[in-house]
Amino acid sequence: MRIVVTGGAGFIGSALVRHLIGHTGHEVLVADKLTYAGNLASLNSVQGDLRYRFSRTDICDRAAIRELFEGFDPDAVMHLAAESHVDRSIDAPAEFINTNVIGTFVLLEAALAHWRRRGAGAKDFRFLHVSTDEVYGALTDQGHFTEETRYDPRSPYSASKAASDHLVRAWGHTFGLPIVLTNCSNNYGPHQFPRS
């Protein structure tokens, strides 16, 4: 299986890539813009593996994303690329709208075109969108979120991720694109960006 991992040089993305290369037989192409939280050193352990490739790519660049899909012919996309951190979104909300909303739209359009071209191979294709629990709002001491919790974003970051979630669901419902959406909670561990 050939998998594109966007944001694969980030904290969670690099852990995913290290797992895929270390514990599966899949080929992985990392697409990462290498902004403040992307760190190629997090991928040092897989650099020499013939199943690993890296492309310094902005997910908002339509031509680059189209070329990436055409050249690699992925069986799946694992979309982790995102601007994150609530405080940063308050200082620079435009970056969050551009990457999290427009970038996700660009990926969905490329994935849909690719999926339609695949013919018989289309039935096995998947678009995995990794989101955040912050789309659900603030949690009380006694509360918990489920997939059925009403969206209630409260920052530019969470609003941009909620928008991207809605786009992914719409491409699944309207166009039939095979999607999977996750809303993970806080994560921590090796290779984490210091401000996280």
C-alpha positions in Angstrom: 0.0 0.0 0.0 1.2 3.5 -0.8 0.3 6.2 1.7 0.6 10.0 1.6 1.1 11.4 5.1 0.6 15.2 5.2 2.3 16.9 8.1 4.5 13.8 8.5 7.4 15.8 10.0 5.3 17.0 12.8 5.0 15.5 16.2 2.0 13.1 15.6 2.8 12.7 11.9 6.4 11.6 12.4 5.2 9.1 15.0 2.8 7.7 12.5 5.5 7.6 9.8 8.0 5.8 12.1 5.3 3.3 12.9 4.3 2.7 9.2 7.9 2.2 8.1 9.0 0.2 11.2 6.0 -2.1 11.5 4.3 -2.4 8.1 5.3 -3.1 4.5 3.7 0.1 3.3 5.4 2.8 1.2 5.1 6.3 2.7 5.4 9.7 1.1 5.6 12.5 3.6 4.3 15.9 2.4 5.3 18.6 4.8 5.9 22.4 4.4 8.4 22.3 7.3 7.0 25.3 9.2 7.6 26.0 12.9 6.6 22.5 14.2 7.9 20.3 11.3 11.3 18.7 12.1 13.0 16.3 9.7 15.2 15.1 12.6 12.0 13.3 13.9 12.2 11.1 10.8 16.0 10.3 11.0 15.3 6.7 11.9 13.4 6.1 8.6 15.5 8.3 6.3 17.4 5.3 4.8 14.4 3.1 4.2 13.6 2.6 0.5 9.9 2.7 1.3 10.1 6.3 2.7 10.1 9.5 0.6 9.9 13.1 1.5 8.4 16.1 -0.4 8.6 19.7 1.0 5.1 20.6 -0.1 2.6 23.2 1.0 -0.9 21.5 1.0 -2.3 24.8 -0.3 -0.3 24.5 -3.6 -2.7 22.9 -6.0 -0.2 22.1 -8.7 2.3 20.5 -6.3 -0.5 18.4 -4.7 -1.7 17.3 -8.1 1.8 16.3 -9.1 2.3 14.5 -5.8 -0.9 12.4 -6.4 0.0 11.7 -10.0 3.6 10.7 -9.3 3.0 8.6 -6.2 -0.4 7.1 -7.0 -1.4 6.7 -3.3 -3.9 4.1 -2.0 -4.6 6.3 1.0 -4.1 9.8 2.4 -3.5 10.4 6.1 -4.0 14.1 6.5 -2.3 15.5 9.6 -0.9 18.8 8.3 -2.4 21.7 10.2 -1.7 24.9 11.9 -2.2 24.3 15.6 -2.1 25.9 19.0 -4.9 28.2 20.2 -2.6 31.0 21.2 -1.0 31.1 17.7 -4.4 31.2 16.1 -5.4 34.3 18.1 -2.2 36.1 16.9 -2.4 35.0 13.3 -5.8 33.5 12.4 -5.3 33.9 8.6 -2.6 31.2 8.6 -5.1 28.8 10.3 -7.8 29.5 7.8 -5.4 29.1 4.9 -3.8 25.8 5.9 -6.6 24.1 7.8 -9.5 25.1 5.6 -8.1 25.9 2.1 -5.3 23.3 2.4 -7.9 20.6 3.3 -10.1 21.7 0.4 -7.1 21.4 -2.0 -6.3 17.9 -0.7 -9.9 16.8 -0.9 -10.2 18.0 -4.5 -6.9 16.2 -5.5 -8.0 13.0 -3.6 -11.4 13.0 -5.3 -9.9 13.4 -8.8 -7.4 10.6 -7.9 -10.0 8.3 -6.5 -12.2 8.8 -9.6 -9.2 8.0 -11.9 -8.4 4.7 -10.1 -11.3 2.7 -11.5 -11.4 -0.7 -10.0 -8.8 0.3 -7.4 -11.0 3.0 -6.0 -12.9 0.7 -3.7 -9.8 0.4 -1.4 -8.9 4.1 -1.3 -9.3 6.0 2.0 -8.9 9.7 3.0 -8.1 9.9 6.8 -8.6 13.3 8.3 -7.0 13.8 11.7 -8.7 16.5 13.7 -9.0 17.7 17.3 -11.4 17.4 20.2 -11.2 21.2 20.5 -13.9 21.4 17.8 -16.4 20.4 20.6 -15.6 23.4 22.8 -14.7 23.5 26.5 -14.9 20.4 28.7 -16.2 20.7 32.2 -14.6 18.7 35.1 -17.3 16.1 34.9 -17.8 16.0 31.2 -16.6 14.1 28.2 -16.9 14.3 24.4 -18.1 11.6 22.0 -18.5 11.6 18.3 -22.1 12.7 18.8 -21.1 15.9 20.8 -22.3 19.1 19.2 -19.6 21.2 17.6 -18.8 24.4 19.6 -15.4 25.8 18.5 -14.2 28.7 20.6 -10.9 29.9 18.9 -9.7 30.5 15.4 -7.8 27.2 15.6 -10.8 25.1 16.6 -13.1 26.9 14.2 -10.7 26.2 11.3 -10.5 22.5 12.3 -14.3 22.3 12.6 -14.5 23.8 9.1 -12.1 21.2 7.7 -14.1 18.4 9.4 -17.2 19.6 7.8 -15.5 19.8 4.4 -14.3 16.2 4.8 -17.7 14.9 5.7 -19.3 16.9 2.8 -16.9 15.3 0.3 -17.8 11.9 1.7 -21.5 12.5 1.6 -21.8 14.5 -1.6 -19.1 12.8 -3.8 -18.8 9.4 -2.1 -15.1 9.9 -1.3 -14.2 7.1 1.2 -13.3 9.2 4.3 -12.4 8.5 7.9 -12.4 11.3 10.5 -10.8 11.3 13.9 -10.9 13.9 16.7 -8.0 13.1 19.0 -7.3 14.6 22.4 -4.0 15.9 23.7 -0.9 13.8 22.9 2.6 13.9 24.3 5.9 12.1 23.9 9.3 12.1 22.1 9.9 14.7 19.3 7.2 17.0 20.6 7.4 20.7 19.7 8.4 22.5 22.9 5.4 24.8 23.0 2.9 22.0 22.9 
